[in-house]
């Protein structure tokens, strides 16, 4: 039983890690797109403002949900472990 619980927590953590990398890759794609279109002072200022208002808040929300779910599931699994023990 302990092996299954540890395996489940490990799978949850791996899923969270993959989801985090997906958020990072999304930002990297945006950066590549910006580099391909060329940089001007006006576009950099606009991008900076957009990042501060939209991108940062959406990424923080995504990462917060990812880790809330992971921590919640880990506590549930830990509770099951303590109950079964």
NUMAR-771328 format. One record per atom (N, C-alpha, C): x negated, y, z negated. Coordinates in steps of 0.1 Angstrom, whole numbers, padded with zeros to 4 digits, always signed. Layout:
% residues N
XYZ
...
***
This chain:
% residues 85
-0008-0012+0000
+0000+0000+0000
-0009+0013+0000
-0019+0012-0008
-0028+0024-0009
-0034+0027+0005
-0038+0017+0012
-0044+0019+0025
-0035+0026+0035
-0022+0022+0034
-0012+0028+0043
-0010+0043+0040
-0010+0046+0027
-0008+0060+0023
-0020+0069+0027
-0032+0063+0025
-0044+0071+0029
-0044+0072+0044
-0040+0062+0051
-0040+0063+0066
-0029+0073+0071
-0018+0074+0064
-0008+0083+0067
-0013+0098+0065
-0019+0100+0054
-0025+0113+0051
-0035+0117+0061
-0043+0107+0065
-0054+0110+0075
-0048+0113+0089
-0037+0106+0092
-0030+0109+0105
-0024+0123+0104
-0018+0127+0093
-0012+0140+0092
-0023+0151+0093
-0034+0149+0087
-0045+0159+0088
-0051+0160+0102
-0052+0149+0109
-0056+0149+0123
-0047+0156+0132
-0034+0154+0130
-0023+0162+0137
-0025+0177+0135
-0027+0180+0122
-0029+0194+0119
-0041+0200+0125
-0052+0192+0126
-0064+0197+0132
-0062+0199+0147
-0055+0190+0153
-0052+0191+0168
-0043+0203+0171
-0033+0205+0162
-0024+0217+0164
-0032+0230+0162
-0041+0230+0153
-0050+0242+0151
-0058+0245+0163
-0064+0234+0169
-0072+0236+0181
-0064+0240+0193
-0051+0236+0193
-0042+0241+0204
-0040+0256+0203
-0038+0261+0191
-0037+0275+0189
-0049+0283+0193
-0061+0277+0189
-0074+0283+0193
-0075+0283+0208
-0072+0272+0215
-0073+0271+0229
-0064+0281+0236
-0052+0283+0231
-0043+0293+0236
-0050+0307+0237
-0056+0311+0226
-0063+0324+0225
-0075+0324+0235
-0082+0313+0236
-0093+0312+0245
-0089+0314+0260
-0077+0308+0263
-0072+0310+0277
-0068+0325+0279
-0063+0332+0269
-0060+0346+0271
-0072+0354+0273
-0083+0350+0265
-0096+0357+0267
-0102+0355+0281
-0101+0343+0286
-0106+0341+0300
-0098+0349+0310
-0085+0349+0308
-0077+0357+0317
-0080+0371+0317
-0083+0377+0305
-0087+0391+0304
-0101+0393+0311
-0110+0384+0309
-0123+0385+0315
-0122+0385+0331
-0113+0376+0336
-0112+0375+0350
-0106+0387+0357
-0097+0394+0350
-0090+0406+0355
-0099+0418+0355
-0109+0418+0347
-0118+0429+0345
-0115+0438+0334
-0124+0445+0328
-0122+0453+0316
-0124+0468+0320
-0114+0475+0315
-0115+0489+0315
-0111+0494+0301
-0115+0506+0298
-0113+0511+0284
-0098+0511+0281
-0090+0514+0291
-0075+0515+0288
-0070+0501+0286
-0074+0491+0294
-0069+0477+0293
-0074+0471+0279
-0086+0474+0275
-0091+0469+0263
-0083+0475+0251
-0080+0488+0252
-0072+0494+0241
-0058+0487+0241
-0052+0485+0252
-0039+0479+0253
-0039+0465+0248
-0049+0457+0251
-0051+0444+0246
-0053+0443+0231
-0060+0453+0226
-0063+0453+0212
-0050+0456+0204
-0042+0465+0210
-0029+0468+0203
-0020+0456+0204
-0019+0450+0216
-0011+0438+0217
-0015+0427+0208
-0028+0425+0206
-0033+0414+0197
-0029+0417+0183
-0030+0430+0179
-0026+0434+0165
-0012+0432+0162
-0003+0435+0172
+0011+0435+0170
+0018+0421+0173
+0013+0415+0183
+0021+0403+0187
+0013+0390+0185
+0001+0389+0190
-0006+0377+0190
-0010+0372+0176
-0015+0381+0168
-0020+0378+0155
-0008+0373+0147
+0004+0379+0148
+0015+0375+0140
+0020+0362+0144
+0020+0359+0157
+0025+0346+0162
+0015+0335+0158
+0002+0337+0159
-0007+0327+0155
-0007+0324+0140
-0006+0335+0132
-0005+0332+0118
+0008+0325+0114
+0019+0328+0121
+0031+0320+0118
+0029+0306+0122
+0023+0303+0134
+0022+0289+0139
+0013+0282+0129
+0002+0287+0125
-0008+0281+0116
-0002+0279+0102
+0006+0288+0098
+0013+0287+0085
+0022+0275+0085
+0031+0274+0095
+0040+0263+0096
+0033+0249+0097
+0022+0249+0105
+0014+0237+0106
+0010+0232+0092
+0004+0241+0085
-0002+0237+0072
+0008+0236+0061
+0020+0242+0062
+0030+0240+0052
+0036+0226+0054
+0038+0222+0066
+0043+0208+0069
+0032+0198+0064
+0020+0200+0067
+0009+0191+0063
+0008+0189+0048
+0008+0201+0041
+0007+0200+0027
+0020+0194+0021
+0031+0197+0026
+0044+0191+0021
+0044+0176+0023
+0040+0172+0035
+0040+0157+0037
+0029+0150+0028
+0018+0157+0026
+0008+0151+0017
+0013+0150+0003
+0020+0160-0002
+0026+0159-0015
+0036+0148-0016
+0044+0146-0006
+0054+0135-0005
+0047+0122-0006
+0037+0120+0002
+0029+0108+0002
+0022+0105-0011
+0017+0116-0017
+0011+0115-0030
+0021+0110-0041
+0033+0116-0040
+0044+0112-0049
+0048+0098-0047
+0048+0093-0035
+0051+0079-0032
+0040+0070-0038
+0028+0075-0037
+0017+0067-0042
+0018+0066-0057
+0021+0077-0064
+0022+0077-0078
+0034+0068-0083
+0045+0068-0075
+0057+0061-0078
+0054+0046-0076
+0047+0042-0066
+0044+0028-0063
+0034+0022-0072
+0026+0030-0077
+0014+0026-0085
+0020+0021-0098
***
